[in-house]
Amino acid sequence: MRSPHPTLRGWFIGPLNGVSQVFLQRHPGCGAVLLLAIFLGAPSLLPYAVLGTWSAWFIARCLGAAPDDLDAGLYGYNGCLLGLLLGFRLEGEALLPLFIIAAAGLSSLVMRPLLRASRHHDGLPVYTSPFVALGWISLWLAGLLPPPQPDDTPWPQVTLADGGLALLRSFGQVIFLDSHAAGACVLAALALASWRVAAWALLGAGSALLLGMALALPHTAVMGGLFGLNGVLIAIALGQGVRSLPRVLLGVGLGLLLQPGFAALGLPAMTAPFILACWLVLAGGRLLRDSARRTAGNAHALRRARRL
């Protein structure tokens, strides 16, 4: 029987997996390299990422979360993102560490029923929904809503090098890093977990970049990777093989179209377009499969009736 008390190794593996779960991976090495990316891109954010991840993991453990879920990092990634968000927007505030601990703890509190519903009622994946909801609430409480609007300056000529840098920024922006060097480190972390995951992520970021340019979306946001970050996550979540390419491209397109709507509502998009786009694609796929099964069943019943 497995002990409910984690070993010394478990105190590190669970939180590191939590960091890697920001990109839907369970790989402590990936998590460690992602922490390195944060250190390289924004050293001041690293303590907040660690505090948020570890607080969420530890509070979930105190609440009696399943050991397998703790080891997998499912109770760490929302805390990590909340730590990064609040550290980025509230840096210098005296009560910031307590604010991060409270937000991370709440993310673990809401994660348990969400995971249960997702698993036992054939629900949709939780993804980063606790982070988005608690992030919006936290920013509202701090008086930081609505966010600044992106500029609408005309698009200049974009070179291949500009596109490559924007592609890398898409990876960094998932964890609030506006740096192509940090983005390259994030891509290396994903490749360490799985080269297939890294390839899907590149496809998602590239598709979002090209679509953003084709639709003439705000130049600064597109080239800064703010649209590509959701493309990265959508492609990782939906990319399961060559046959899933159409739904990945559909998901990236939906995410791109949904993102400006949050600005219109006075909300920062963060990873909300990723969540909604994946939910729409997955729910639509289920409806199509159910419809196909019903059609096949009706056709079978009709053939039986004719034989009678």
C-alpha positions, 0 to 999 in steps of 0.5 A, a space after each residue: 500500500 502506498 504511503 500517503 506521506 511523500 518522500 523527499 524526492 516527492 516534494 520536488 517531483 510533484 511541483 516540478 511536474 506541476 510546472 511542466 503541466 503548464 504545457 500539459 506535460 508530466 516531466 520533471 526535467 521539462 519543469 526544471 528547464 521551464 524554471 530555467 527559462 523564467 530565470 533567464 527571461 525574468 529572474 524576478 518572477 522565478 520566486 513567485 512561480 516557485 511559491 505559487 506552484 509549491 503552495 498549490 501543491 502543498 495545500 492540495 496535499 493538506 486537503 487530501 488530494 489523490 497522491 497520483 494527481 499530486 505526483 502528476 502535477 495536476 495541483 501545481 500548474 494553476 498555482 504556477 501561472 497565478 504566481 507568474 501573473 500576480 508577480 508580473 502585475 503586482 511586483 513590489 507590493 508588500 502583501 504579494 506573497 500572501 496574495 499568491 499563496 491565497 490564490 494558489 490555495 484557492 486554485 487547488 480547492 476548486 481543482 478537486 471538484 473540477 477534476 472529479 466532474 471531468 473524470 466521472 461525468 465524461 466532462 471536458 478537460 479542466 485545462 487552465 480554467 482555475 487560473 483564468 477565473 482566479 486571475 480575473 478575480 485577482 486583477 479585479 480586486 487589485 484594480 487592474 481591470 480593464 487591461 491596456 488595449 493593444 495598439 492598432 498601428 499599421 503593419 510594417 514589412 515583416 522579415 523572416 527573422 522577425 517571424 522567427 523571433 515572434 514564433 519564439 516569443 509565443 512560447 515565452 508568453 505562455 509563462 509571461 516572458 517577452 523574450 525570444 531567448 526564454 522562448 527558445 528555452 521553453 521550446 527546448 523544455 518541450 523537446 526534452 519531454 517529447 519531440 512530437 509535442 515540440 513539433 505540434 507546439 511549433 505548428 500551433 505558434 506558426 499557424 497563429 502567427 500566419 493567421 494573425 498576419 493574414 487577418 491584420 490583427 494588432 501588430 504588437 500583439 501578434 509579433 509579441 507572441 500574445 496570439 501565438 501563446 494560445 496557438 502553442 497550447 491548443 496544438 499541444 492539447 489537440 495534436 494526437 497524430 497526423 489525423 488530428 491536424 484539421 482539428 488543430 488548425 480549426 482550434 488555432 483559428 477559433 482561438 485567434 477569433 475568440 481572443 479579441 472578444 476578451 479585450 472588448 469585454 475589458 478582460 485580459 485573454 491570458 489562456 482563455 482562448 485556448 480553453 474555449 477553443 479546445 472545448 468547442 472542438 472537443 464538444 463538436 467532435 463528440 456531437 458529430 460522433 454521437 450523430 454518426 452513431 445514431 445515424 448508423 443505428 437508425 440505418 441498421 434498424 431500417 435494414 432489419 425492418 426491411 428484412 422482416 
